[in-house]
Structure formats: C-alpha cells, structure tokens
Amino acid sequence: MNQIFKEGETVRLKSGGPLMTISTIDKESNLANCEWFDSKKEFRAADFYLTSLVHDDNNIRISVI
C-alpha cells in the first residue's frame, strides 16, 4: 500500500527514530525533506525516501497556555 504524504505532516522512519515534520517533498526524486529536534534539542534536517517513512500514529499535540 502506497502512503500519501503532505508537507507539514508528522512522520517517523519505518525503522524508528524521532518524530519529524515534512518541510518539502520532491515528487520527481521521491524524497521528503524532514526536520526534527534531536535529544540535545538541536535542530536537524535531512532528506529521506518517501518509501522509508510512515505516518505518526501517536499524533499527540501539546499546548502551553
């Protein structure tokens, strides 16, 4: 089953890892540029093949009032 991804969605690698946000998708190369914060709270970004990503099933949103 092919998953459909959109910019702004939260995803993870199929192999696990941090929650990431898709910033851009290059449909020609089937790559998504994803952004996340690592365990040291440092910003990270990298390209991943769409076939290596899954939608985040535990999409928990935290609001600060």
GIKA-V556032 format. One record per pair of residues at least 4 apart in sequence whose ideal C-beta (glycine too) atoms are under 6 Angstrom apart, sorted by the first residue. I is the first residue (numbers start at 1). GAP is how many residues later the second one is. Records with the same first field share a line. If there is no record, write none. Layout:
# GIKA-V556032
I=GAP  GAP
This chain:
# GIKA-V556032
5=4  17  45
7=15  18
9=13
10=9  11  46
11=9  42  44  45
12=5  42  44
13=4  39
14=38  40
18=18
19=37
20=14  16
21=14
22=10  12
23=10  12
24=9
25=7
26=5
30=19  20
31=16
32=16  18
33=14
34=14
35=10
36=8
37=4  6
38=4  6
48=4  5
